[in-house]
Amino acid sequence: MTRFFFCCLMGGALLMAAGCKDEDQGEIDRAIIQKYIADNSLTATEHESGMFYVITVPGSGGSPTLASTVKVKYRGYFTDNTTFDQTTGSNTIEFPLSNLIEGWQIAIPLLQKGGKGTFLLPSALGYGSNPPPGIPANAVLIFDIELVDFS
């Protein structure tokens, strides 16, 4: 069990927060991801970051860098297969790669232009304990991503 305390002075008031973590979230996420991989008969590669991935179409023509703007099609979903975000049909969306969650910053450069892959992100590479509305805290996220283009 990990315990932490945080104290600070703000405008003369002392703020204190305390919390504990029963198990290491990384280990919990890893077990969830490994179960998903086994249940779905995937042959996935583990990245040093803790992300697992399957490149289904390698693509060609080079890979983007963190300084690139990427044009993608994607589907984001949970391990129960519930979609929380996606592009539809032939629609694409463009983002500066440096503005995206860490998992995407790691995943997308593994693709080349035209490439497709499935990326299983532990919560620390997604939104962690402070997610946007619609995503539970510490959720493992799965993304099917097609790198349409980049500049």
SEZA-260822 format. One line per 8 residues: number of its first residue (from 0); for each residue x, y, z of N, C-alpha, C, O. Coordinates in Angstrom, 1 decimal. Layout:
REM residues N
NUM	X/Y/Z/X/Y/Z/X/Y/Z/X/Y/Z; ...;
REM end
This chain:
REM residues 151
0	0.8/-1.2/0.0/0.0/0.0/0.0/0.9/1.2/0.0/1.8/1.3/0.8; 0.6/2.2/-0.9/1.4/3.4/-1.0/0.5/4.5/-0.4/-0.6/4.7/-0.7; 1.2/5.3/0.5/0.5/6.5/1.0/1.3/7.7/0.7/2.5/7.7/0.6; 0.6/8.8/0.4/1.2/10.0/0.1/0.5/11.2/0.8/-0.7/11.1/0.9; 1.2/12.2/1.1/0.6/13.4/1.6/1.1/14.6/0.9/2.3/14.6/0.4; 0.3/15.6/0.7/0.6/16.8/-0.1/0.2/18.0/0.7/-1.0/18.1/1.1; 1.1/18.9/1.0/0.8/20.1/1.7/1.3/21.3/0.9/2.3/21.2/0.3; 0.5/22.4/1.0/1.0/23.6/0.3/0.3/24.8/0.9/-0.8/24.6/1.5;
8	0.9/25.9/0.8/0.2/27.1/1.3/-0.3/27.9/0.0/0.4/28.1/-0.9; -1.6/28.2/0.1/-2.2/28.9/-1.0/-3.0/30.1/-0.4/-3.9/29.9/0.4; -2.5/31.3/-0.6/-3.2/32.5/-0.1/-3.3/32.5/1.4/-4.3/32.9/2.0; -2.3/31.9/2.1/-2.3/31.9/3.5/-3.0/30.7/4.1/-2.9/30.5/5.3; -3.7/29.9/3.3/-4.4/28.7/3.8/-3.6/27.5/3.5/-3.0/27.3/2.5; -3.5/26.6/4.5/-2.8/25.4/4.3/-3.8/24.3/3.8/-4.8/24.0/4.4; -3.4/23.8/2.6/-4.2/22.7/2.0/-3.5/21.4/2.2/-2.3/21.3/2.0; -4.2/20.4/2.6/-3.6/19.1/2.8/-4.5/18.0/2.1/-5.7/18.1/2.1;
16	-3.9/17.1/1.4/-4.6/16.0/0.8/-3.8/14.8/1.1/-2.6/14.7/1.2; -4.5/13.7/1.3/-3.9/12.4/1.6/-4.6/11.4/0.8/-5.8/11.5/0.5; -3.9/10.4/0.4/-4.5/9.3/-0.4/-3.7/8.0/-0.2/-2.6/8.0/0.3; -4.3/6.9/-0.7/-3.6/5.7/-0.6/-4.0/4.9/-1.9/-5.1/5.1/-2.4; -3.1/4.0/-2.2/-3.3/3.2/-3.4/-3.1/1.7/-3.0/-2.0/1.4/-2.6; -4.2/0.9/-3.1/-4.1/-0.4/-2.6/-3.1/-1.3/-3.5/-2.4/-2.1/-2.9; -3.2/-1.1/-4.8/-2.3/-1.9/-5.6/-1.7/-0.9/-6.7/-2.3/0.2/-6.9; -0.6/-1.3/-7.2/0.0/-0.5/-8.2/-0.9/-0.5/-9.5/-1.2/-1.5/-10.1;
24	-1.3/0.7/-9.9/-2.2/0.8/-11.1/-1.6/0.2/-12.3/-2.3/-0.4/-13.1; -0.3/0.3/-12.5/0.3/-0.2/-13.7/0.2/-1.7/-13.7/0.0/-2.3/-14.8; 0.3/-2.4/-12.6/0.1/-3.9/-12.5/-1.3/-4.3/-12.8/-1.6/-5.3/-13.5; -2.3/-3.5/-12.3/-3.7/-3.7/-12.6/-4.0/-3.6/-14.1/-4.6/-4.4/-14.7; -3.5/-2.5/-14.7/-3.7/-2.3/-16.1/-3.1/-3.4/-16.9/-3.7/-3.8/-17.9; -1.9/-3.8/-16.6/-1.2/-4.8/-17.3/-2.0/-6.1/-17.3/-2.1/-6.8/-18.4; -2.6/-6.5/-16.2/-3.4/-7.7/-16.1/-4.6/-7.6/-17.0/-5.0/-8.5/-17.6; -5.3/-6.4/-17.0/-6.4/-6.1/-17.8/-6.1/-6.3/-19.3/-6.8/-6.9/-20.0;
32	-5.0/-5.7/-19.7/-4.6/-5.7/-21.1/-4.2/-7.2/-21.5/-4.6/-7.6/-22.5; -3.5/-7.9/-20.6/-3.1/-9.3/-21.0/-4.4/-10.2/-21.1/-4.4/-11.0/-21.9; -5.3/-9.9/-20.2/-6.6/-10.7/-20.3/-7.3/-10.4/-21.6/-7.8/-11.3/-22.3; -7.4/-9.1/-22.0/-8.0/-8.7/-23.3/-7.3/-9.4/-24.4/-7.9/-9.9/-25.4; -6.0/-9.4/-24.4/-5.2/-10.0/-25.5/-5.5/-11.5/-25.6/-5.7/-12.0/-26.7; -5.5/-12.1/-24.5/-5.8/-13.6/-24.5/-7.3/-13.9/-24.9/-7.5/-14.7/-25.7; -8.2/-13.1/-24.4/-9.6/-13.3/-24.7/-9.9/-13.1/-26.2/-10.9/-13.6/-26.7; -9.1/-12.2/-26.8/-9.4/-11.9/-28.2/-8.3/-12.5/-29.2/-8.3/-12.1/-30.3;
40	-7.6/-13.4/-28.7/-6.6/-14.2/-29.4/-5.7/-13.2/-30.3/-5.4/-13.5/-31.5; -5.2/-12.2/-29.6/-4.3/-11.2/-30.3/-2.9/-11.6/-30.1/-2.5/-12.2/-29.1; -2.1/-11.3/-31.1/-0.6/-11.5/-31.0/-0.1/-10.1/-30.9/0.1/-9.4/-32.0; 0.2/-9.6/-29.7/0.6/-8.2/-29.5/2.0/-8.2/-29.1/2.6/-9.1/-28.5; 2.6/-7.0/-29.4/4.0/-6.7/-29.0/3.9/-5.7/-27.8/3.1/-4.8/-27.8; 4.7/-5.9/-26.8/4.8/-5.0/-25.7/5.9/-3.9/-25.9/7.0/-4.3/-26.2; 5.5/-2.7/-25.9/6.4/-1.5/-26.0/7.0/-1.3/-24.6/6.4/-1.6/-23.6; 8.2/-0.7/-24.6/8.9/-0.5/-23.3/8.0/0.4/-22.4/8.3/0.5/-21.1;
48	7.1/1.2/-22.9/6.2/2.1/-22.1/5.2/1.4/-21.3/4.6/1.9/-20.4; 4.9/0.1/-21.7/3.8/-0.7/-21.1/2.6/-0.8/-22.0/1.7/-1.6/-21.7; 2.6/-0.1/-23.1/1.6/-0.2/-24.1/1.8/-1.5/-24.9/2.9/-1.9/-25.1; 0.7/-2.1/-25.3/0.8/-3.3/-26.2/0.2/-2.9/-27.5/-0.7/-2.0/-27.6; 0.7/-3.5/-28.6/0.2/-3.1/-29.9/0.2/-4.2/-30.9/1.0/-5.1/-30.8; -0.6/-4.1/-31.9/-0.7/-5.0/-33.1/-0.7/-4.1/-34.3/-1.6/-3.3/-34.5; 0.3/-4.2/-35.2/0.4/-3.5/-36.4/-0.3/-4.4/-37.5/0.2/-5.4/-37.8; -1.5/-4.0/-38.0/-2.2/-4.8/-38.9/-1.9/-4.5/-40.4/-1.9/-5.3/-41.2;
56	-1.5/-3.2/-40.6/-1.1/-2.8/-41.9/0.1/-1.9/-41.7/0.0/-0.8/-41.1; 1.3/-2.3/-42.1/2.5/-1.4/-41.8/2.5/-0.1/-42.4/3.1/0.9/-41.9; 2.0/0.1/-43.6/2.1/1.3/-44.3/3.4/1.5/-45.0/4.3/0.6/-44.9; 3.7/2.7/-45.6/5.0/3.0/-46.2/5.1/4.5/-46.3/4.2/5.2/-46.1; 6.3/4.9/-46.6/6.5/6.3/-46.8/6.9/7.1/-45.5/6.7/8.3/-45.5; 7.4/6.4/-44.5/8.0/7.1/-43.4/7.0/7.2/-42.2/5.8/7.1/-42.4; 7.5/7.6/-41.1/6.7/7.7/-39.9/6.8/9.2/-39.4/7.8/9.8/-39.6; 5.7/9.6/-38.7/5.7/11.0/-38.1/6.6/11.1/-36.9/7.0/10.0/-36.3;
64	6.9/12.3/-36.5/7.7/12.6/-35.3/6.7/13.4/-34.4/5.6/13.7/-34.8; 7.2/13.6/-33.2/6.4/14.4/-32.3/6.1/15.8/-32.8/5.1/16.4/-32.4; 6.9/16.3/-33.7/6.7/17.6/-34.3/5.7/17.6/-35.4/5.3/18.7/-36.0; 5.2/16.4/-35.8/4.3/16.3/-37.0/2.9/16.6/-36.6/2.4/16.5/-35.5; 2.1/17.0/-37.7/0.6/17.0/-37.6/0.2/15.8/-38.3/0.6/15.5/-39.4; -0.7/15.0/-37.6/-1.1/13.7/-38.1/-2.6/13.8/-38.5/-3.4/14.4/-37.9; -2.9/13.1/-39.6/-4.3/13.0/-40.1/-4.6/11.5/-39.9/-4.0/10.6/-40.5; -5.7/11.2/-39.1/-6.0/9.9/-38.8/-7.5/9.6/-38.9/-8.3/10.5/-38.9;
72	-7.8/8.3/-39.0/-9.1/7.7/-38.7/-8.9/6.9/-37.5/-7.8/6.2/-37.3; -9.8/6.8/-36.5/-9.6/6.0/-35.3/-10.9/5.7/-34.7/-12.0/6.2/-34.9; -10.8/4.7/-33.8/-11.9/4.3/-32.9/-11.2/4.1/-31.5/-10.3/3.4/-31.4; -11.8/4.7/-30.5/-11.3/4.5/-29.1/-12.4/3.8/-28.4/-13.6/4.2/-28.4; -12.0/2.7/-27.6/-13.0/1.9/-26.9/-12.4/1.3/-25.7/-11.1/1.3/-25.5; -13.2/0.8/-24.8/-12.8/0.2/-23.6/-12.7/-1.3/-23.8/-13.1/-1.8/-24.9; -12.2/-2.0/-22.8/-12.0/-3.5/-23.0/-13.3/-4.3/-23.1/-13.3/-5.4/-23.4; -14.4/-3.6/-22.7/-15.7/-4.3/-22.9/-16.3/-4.0/-24.3/-17.4/-4.3/-24.6;
80	-15.5/-3.3/-25.2/-15.8/-3.0/-26.6/-16.7/-1.8/-26.7/-17.2/-1.6/-27.8; -17.0/-1.1/-25.7/-17.8/0.1/-25.8/-17.0/1.3/-26.3/-16.0/1.6/-25.8; -17.5/1.8/-27.4/-16.8/2.9/-28.1/-17.0/4.2/-27.3/-18.2/4.5/-27.0; -16.0/5.0/-27.1/-16.1/6.3/-26.4/-15.8/7.4/-27.4/-16.2/8.6/-27.1; -15.2/7.2/-28.5/-14.9/8.2/-29.5/-14.4/7.6/-30.8/-13.8/6.5/-30.8; -14.8/8.2/-31.9/-14.3/7.7/-33.2/-14.6/8.7/-34.3/-15.4/9.6/-34.2; -13.8/8.5/-35.4/-14.2/9.2/-36.6/-15.2/8.2/-37.4/-15.2/7.0/-37.1; -15.9/8.8/-38.3/-16.9/8.0/-38.9/-16.7/8.0/-40.4/-16.3/9.0/-41.0;
88	-17.0/6.9/-41.1/-17.0/6.8/-42.5/-15.6/7.1/-43.0/-14.6/6.6/-42.5; -15.5/8.0/-44.0/-14.2/8.4/-44.6/-13.7/9.6/-44.0/-12.7/10.2/-44.4; -14.4/10.1/-42.9/-13.9/11.3/-42.2/-12.6/11.1/-41.5/-12.3/10.0/-41.0; -11.7/12.1/-41.5/-10.4/12.1/-40.8/-10.4/13.2/-39.9/-11.3/14.1/-40.0; -9.4/13.2/-39.0/-9.2/14.4/-38.1/-7.7/14.6/-38.0/-6.9/13.7/-38.1; -7.3/15.9/-37.9/-5.9/16.2/-37.8/-5.6/16.8/-36.4/-6.4/17.5/-35.8; -4.4/16.4/-35.9/-3.9/16.9/-34.7/-2.4/17.1/-34.7/-1.7/16.4/-35.4; -1.9/18.1/-34.0/-0.5/18.1/-33.8/-0.2/16.9/-32.8/-0.8/16.9/-31.8;
96	0.7/16.1/-33.2/1.0/14.9/-32.4/1.4/15.3/-31.0/1.1/14.6/-30.0; 2.1/16.4/-30.8/2.6/16.8/-29.5/1.4/17.2/-28.6/1.7/17.3/-27.4; 0.2/17.4/-29.1/-0.9/17.8/-28.3/-1.7/16.6/-27.8/-2.7/16.8/-27.0; -1.4/15.5/-28.2/-2.2/14.3/-27.8/-1.7/13.5/-26.6/-0.6/13.8/-26.1; -2.5/12.6/-26.1/-2.1/11.9/-24.9/-0.8/11.1/-25.2/-0.5/10.8/-26.4; -0.1/10.8/-24.2/1.2/10.1/-24.3/1.1/8.8/-25.1/2.0/8.5/-25.9; 0.1/8.1/-24.9/-0.1/6.8/-25.6/-0.1/7.0/-27.1/0.5/6.2/-27.9; -0.8/8.1/-27.6/-0.8/8.4/-29.0/0.6/8.9/-29.5/1.0/8.5/-30.6;
104	1.3/9.6/-28.7/2.6/10.1/-29.0/3.6/9.0/-29.2/4.5/9.1/-30.0; 3.3/7.9/-28.5/4.2/6.7/-28.6/3.7/5.8/-29.8/4.5/5.3/-30.6; 2.4/5.6/-29.9/1.8/4.7/-30.9/1.9/5.1/-32.3/2.3/4.4/-33.2; 1.5/6.4/-32.6/1.4/6.8/-34.0/2.8/6.7/-34.7/2.8/6.4/-35.9; 3.9/7.1/-34.1/5.2/6.9/-34.8/5.6/5.5/-35.1/6.5/5.3/-35.9; 4.9/4.5/-34.5/5.1/3.1/-34.9/4.5/2.8/-36.2/4.8/1.7/-36.8; 3.6/3.6/-36.7/2.9/3.4/-38.0/3.7/4.3/-39.1/4.3/5.3/-38.8; 3.6/3.8/-40.3/4.0/4.6/-41.5/2.7/5.1/-42.2/1.6/4.6/-41.9;
112	2.9/6.0/-43.0/1.7/6.6/-43.8/0.9/5.4/-44.4/1.5/4.5/-45.1; -0.4/5.4/-44.1/-1.3/4.4/-44.6/-1.4/3.2/-43.7/-2.1/2.2/-43.9; -0.6/3.2/-42.6/-0.5/2.1/-41.7/-1.7/2.1/-40.7/-2.4/3.1/-40.5; -2.0/0.9/-40.2/-3.1/0.7/-39.3/-2.6/-0.2/-38.1/-1.8/-1.1/-38.3; -3.1/0.1/-36.9/-2.8/-0.7/-35.8/-3.8/-0.6/-34.7/-4.6/0.3/-34.7; -3.7/-1.5/-33.7/-4.5/-1.5/-32.5/-3.5/-1.3/-31.4/-2.5/-2.0/-31.3; -3.8/-0.4/-30.5/-3.0/0.0/-29.4/-3.7/-0.1/-28.1/-4.8/0.5/-27.9; -3.2/-0.8/-27.2/-3.8/-1.0/-25.9/-3.0/-0.2/-24.8/-1.8/-0.6/-24.5;
120	-3.6/0.8/-24.3/-2.9/1.8/-23.5/-3.2/1.6/-22.0/-4.4/1.6/-21.6; -2.2/1.4/-21.2/-2.4/1.4/-19.7/-2.9/2.8/-19.4/-2.6/3.8/-20.1; -3.6/3.0/-18.3/-4.2/4.3/-17.9/-3.2/5.4/-17.8/-3.6/6.5/-18.2; -2.0/5.1/-17.4/-1.0/6.2/-17.3/-0.7/6.8/-18.6/-0.2/8.0/-18.7; -0.9/6.1/-19.7/-0.6/6.6/-21.1/-1.8/7.2/-21.7/-1.8/7.8/-22.8; -2.9/7.1/-21.0/-4.2/7.7/-21.5/-4.5/8.9/-20.6/-3.9/10.0/-20.7; -5.6/8.8/-19.8/-6.0/9.9/-19.0/-5.8/9.8/-17.5/-6.1/10.7/-16.8; -5.3/8.6/-17.1/-5.0/8.4/-15.7/-6.2/8.6/-14.8/-7.3/8.1/-15.1;
128	-5.9/9.2/-13.7/-7.0/9.4/-12.6/-7.8/10.6/-12.8/-8.7/10.9/-12.0; -7.5/11.5/-13.8/-8.2/12.7/-14.1/-8.7/12.8/-15.5/-8.3/13.6/-16.3; -9.6/11.9/-15.9/-10.0/11.8/-17.3/-11.1/12.8/-17.6/-11.7/13.4/-16.7; -11.3/13.1/-18.9/-12.4/13.9/-19.3/-13.8/13.2/-19.1/-13.8/12.0/-18.9; -14.9/13.9/-19.2/-16.2/13.3/-19.0/-16.4/12.1/-20.0/-16.0/12.2/-21.1; -17.0/11.0/-19.5/-17.2/9.9/-20.4/-16.2/8.8/-20.3/-16.4/7.7/-20.8; -15.1/9.1/-19.6/-14.0/8.1/-19.5/-13.8/7.9/-18.0/-13.5/8.8/-17.3; -13.9/6.6/-17.5/-13.7/6.4/-16.1/-12.2/6.6/-15.7/-11.3/6.5/-16.5;
136	-12.0/7.0/-14.4/-10.6/7.1/-13.9/-9.9/5.8/-14.1/-10.4/4.7/-13.9; -8.6/5.9/-14.4/-7.7/4.7/-14.5/-8.2/3.7/-15.5/-8.0/2.5/-15.4; -8.8/4.1/-16.6/-9.3/3.2/-17.6/-8.2/2.8/-18.6/-7.5/3.7/-19.1; -8.2/1.5/-18.9/-7.4/1.0/-20.0/-8.1/1.4/-21.3/-9.3/1.2/-21.4; -7.4/2.0/-22.2/-8.0/2.5/-23.5/-7.4/1.7/-24.6/-6.2/1.3/-24.7; -8.3/1.4/-25.6/-7.9/0.7/-26.8/-8.2/1.6/-28.0/-9.3/2.2/-28.1; -7.2/1.7/-28.9/-7.4/2.5/-30.1/-7.1/1.8/-31.3/-6.0/1.2/-31.4; -8.0/1.7/-32.3/-7.7/1.3/-33.7/-7.4/2.6/-34.4/-8.2/3.4/-34.5;
144	-6.2/2.7/-34.9/-5.7/3.9/-35.6/-5.2/3.6/-37.0/-4.5/2.7/-37.2; -5.7/4.5/-37.9/-5.1/4.5/-39.3/-4.4/5.8/-39.5/-5.1/6.8/-39.4; -3.2/5.8/-39.8/-2.4/7.0/-40.1/-2.6/7.3/-41.6/-1.9/6.7/-42.4; -3.5/8.2/-41.9/-3.8/8.6/-43.3/-2.7/9.4/-43.9/-2.3/9.1/-45.0; -2.2/10.3/-43.1/-1.1/11.2/-43.6/-0.5/12.0/-42.5/-1.0/11.9/-41.4; 0.6/12.6/-42.7/1.2/13.5/-41.7/2.1/14.5/-42.4/2.6/14.3/-43.6; 2.3/15.6/-41.8/3.2/16.6/-42.3/4.0/17.2/-41.2/4.9/18.1/-41.4;
REM end
